[in-house]
Amino acid sequence: MKLSSFFIWTLWLPLSLSTAFGQDSTGVDHPARTSEPELPTLETCIDSAVAHSAMVQFRNLDILAKASSVRSEKNYWTRNLSLQADNRYGTFPYFTSGAGGAGIVTTTISQFNYAAGVSLTFPLEDLLDRKNKVHHAQVELQEAKSMASAQKEEVRQLVIHQYEDLLLKQKLLRIKSLSMSNARINMETVEKEFRNGTVTTTEYMRISQIVSNIESEFESAKSDYISSRMILEEIVGFKFQKG
């Protein structure tokens, strides 16, 4: 009778573990399902990652700097333009000719004197090379915009890759969790049969090792899932809320 039970348990346990992936009628809590935060949509993650990326922010600041350079080159000619104004109040001498050619007569008068002027000095080199300098600044601006677009695309690809990796780790964790829950239920039944003497010590140890391996695989899958989730949270810049 003990020999018969030995073969029954040897065949039943693998069958139970293999069918555990397709159904969940045990009523046992699955850690992977109860503790998973709700995953935002892919587009939400991409938008947040782009806004959070330090490199994207750097590229945007570079665009502002290059745009400022274009304006500076266009207004460079004004550095050669100068305006001057002056006013003075005081007693100033006036020289007039006397009546009948009697000589020069000197008089004084108190008044305000005003003076204003405009000066423009334009070096020939600046005049000839101004168009090239403005064009060069505009090219650098377009280059900065292209680099910013490329940086956003790089962030987008990074999020897509990490998002899909997290989905995969999430599915694997659920599979391992369900497998572990069923393995523990099977182990409880084996322990009862072992105490009743219908399962040998050798068979009991073999099944215990199988359950131990399943638990180890679950913990490994859990660690991989948490790591993948934390990496994606770091990229997008916010923590996922538990559903």
C-alpha positions in Angstrom: 0.0 0.0 0.0 2.8 2.4 0.8 4.4 1.6 -2.6 1.2 2.4 -4.4 1.0 5.8 -2.6 4.6 6.5 -3.6 3.8 6.3 -7.3 0.5 8.3 -6.9 2.3 11.2 -5.3 5.2 11.1 -7.8 2.8 11.5 -10.7 0.2 13.9 -9.1 2.6 16.7 -8.0 4.0 17.5 -11.4 0.5 17.4 -12.9 -0.8 19.8 -10.3 2.1 22.2 -10.8 1.7 22.1 -14.6 -2.0 22.9 -14.5 -1.5 25.7 -11.9 -0.6 28.2 -14.6 -4.1 28.0 -16.2 -6.4 28.4 -13.2 -6.6 29.8 -9.7 -9.2 28.1 -7.6 -7.2 27.7 -4.5 -8.3 30.9 -2.7 -4.7 31.5 -1.6 -3.4 35.1 -1.7 -0.8 35.8 -4.5 1.8 38.4 -3.4 2.6 39.4 -7.0 -1.1 40.3 -7.6 -1.9 42.1 -4.3 1.2 44.3 -4.2 1.7 45.4 -7.8 1.3 49.1 -8.4 -0.9 50.2 -11.2 1.1 50.7 -14.3 0.5 54.0 -16.2 0.0 54.0 -20.0 3.1 53.9 -22.2 2.4 57.4 -23.6 2.1 58.8 -20.0 5.5 57.3 -19.2 7.1 58.7 -22.3 5.7 62.2 -21.8 6.8 62.2 -18.2 10.3 60.8 -19.0 10.9 63.5 -21.6 9.8 66.3 -19.2 12.0 64.7 -16.4 15.1 64.0 -18.5 18.1 66.2 -17.5 19.6 65.8 -21.0 16.5 67.0 -22.7 16.4 70.0 -20.4 20.1 70.6 -21.3 19.3 70.5 -25.0 16.4 72.9 -24.6 18.6 75.4 -22.8 21.2 75.0 -25.6 18.5 76.0 -28.0 17.8 79.2 -26.0 21.5 80.0 -25.9 21.8 79.5 -29.7 18.7 81.6 -30.4 20.2 84.4 -28.3 23.4 84.1 -30.3 21.4 84.6 -33.5 19.8 87.8 -32.1 23.2 89.0 -31.0 24.7 88.6 -34.5 21.8 90.4 -36.1 22.2 93.3 -33.7 26.0 93.3 -33.8 26.2 96.4 -36.0 24.6 98.5 -33.3 27.9 98.3 -31.3 29.4 100.7 -33.9 26.6 103.2 -33.4 27.0 105.8 -30.6 24.8 108.7 -29.5 26.1 111.6 -27.6 24.3 114.5 -25.8 25.5 117.3 -23.6 24.1 120.3 -21.9 25.9 123.1 -19.9 24.8 126.1 -18.0 27.2 129.1 -17.4 28.4 132.5 -18.5 29.8 132.4 -22.0 31.7 135.3 -23.8 30.4 136.6 -27.1 32.5 138.6 -29.5 30.9 141.2 -31.8 32.2 143.9 -34.1 31.9 147.5 -32.8 29.9 150.1 -34.8 31.7 151.7 -37.6 34.6 149.2 -37.4 35.5 150.2 -33.9 37.0 146.9 -33.2 35.8 143.7 -31.4 33.5 144.1 -28.5 33.4 141.4 -25.9 30.2 140.7 -23.9 29.1 137.9 -21.6 25.8 136.1 -21.2 24.4 133.4 -18.9 22.5 130.6 -20.6 22.0 126.8 -21.2 24.0 125.2 -24.1 22.8 122.0 -25.6 24.7 119.6 -27.9 23.7 116.2 -29.5 25.3 114.0 -32.1 25.2 110.6 -33.7 28.3 108.6 -34.6 28.5 105.5 -36.8 31.7 103.6 -37.4 31.4 100.4 -39.4 34.5 98.4 -40.1 34.7 97.0 -43.6 35.3 93.5 -42.3 32.1 93.5 -40.2 30.2 94.8 -43.2 31.3 92.1 -45.5 31.2 89.2 -43.0 28.0 90.1 -41.2 25.8 87.8 -43.4 28.1 84.8 -42.9 28.1 85.3 -39.1 24.3 85.5 -38.9 24.0 82.4 -41.1 26.5 80.5 -39.0 24.6 81.4 -35.8 21.3 80.2 -37.5 23.0 76.9 -38.5 24.1 76.3 -34.9 20.5 77.0 -33.7 19.1 74.4 -36.1 21.8 71.9 -35.0 20.8 72.5 -31.4 17.1 71.8 -32.3 18.1 68.6 -34.1 20.1 67.4 -31.1 17.1 68.1 -28.8 14.8 66.1 -31.1 17.3 63.2 -31.2 17.6 63.3 -27.4 13.8 63.1 -27.0 13.7 60.1 -29.4 16.5 58.4 -27.4 14.5 58.9 -24.2 11.3 57.6 -25.9 13.1 54.4 -27.0 14.5 53.9 -23.5 11.1 54.1 -22.0 9.6 51.7 -24.5 12.3 49.2 -23.9 12.0 49.4 -20.1 8.2 49.4 -20.2 8.1 46.2 -22.2 10.7 44.7 -19.9 8.6 45.5 -16.9 5.5 43.9 -18.5 7.5 40.8 -19.1 8.8 40.7 -15.5 5.3 41.3 -14.2 3.9 38.3 -16.2 6.7 36.1 -15.1 6.2 37.1 -11.4 2.5 36.2 -11.7 3.3 32.8 -13.1 5.8 32.1 -10.4 3.5 33.4 -7.7 0.6 31.1 -8.8 3.0 28.2 -9.2 4.4 28.8 -5.7 0.9 29.0 -4.1 -0.1 25.7 -5.7 3.2 24.1 -4.7 2.6 25.1 -1.0 -0.9 23.5 -1.1 0.5 20.4 -2.6 3.3 20.4 0.1 0.7 20.6 2.9 -1.1 17.5 1.5 2.3 15.6 1.2 3.1 16.5 4.8 -0.2 15.0 5.9 0.4 11.8 3.9 4.0 11.7 5.2 2.7 11.8 8.8 0.2 9.0 7.9 3.0 6.9 6.6 1.8 6.8 3.0 4.8 8.8 1.6 8.4 7.7 2.1 11.1 10.0 3.5 12.9 10.0 0.2 9.8 11.1 -1.7 9.0 13.7 0.9 12.5 15.2 0.6 12.3 15.2 -3.2 9.0 17.0 -3.2 10.3 19.5 -0.5 13.2 20.3 -2.7 10.9 20.9 -5.7 8.8 23.3 -3.6 12.0 25.0 -2.3 13.2 25.5 -5.9 9.8 27.0 -6.9 9.9 29.4 -3.9 13.5 30.4 -4.9 12.4 31.1 -8.5 9.5 33.2 -7.2 11.8 35.3 -5.1 14.2 35.8 -8.0 11.3 36.8 -10.3 10.0 39.2 -7.6 13.4 40.8 -7.3 13.7 41.2 -11.1 10.2 42.7 -11.2 11.0 45.3 -8.5 14.3 46.2 -10.1 12.7 46.7 -13.5 9.8 48.8 -11.9 12.2 51.0 -9.9 14.3 51.7 -13.0 11.3 52.8 -15.0 10.1 54.9 -12.1 13.5 56.6 -12.0 13.3 57.3 -15.8 9.8 58.8 -15.7 10.3 60.7 -12.5 7.4 59.5 -10.3 6.4 56.5 -8.3 3.6 54.2 -9.5 0.5 54.2 -7.3 -0.8 50.9 -6.0 -4.1 49.9 -7.6 
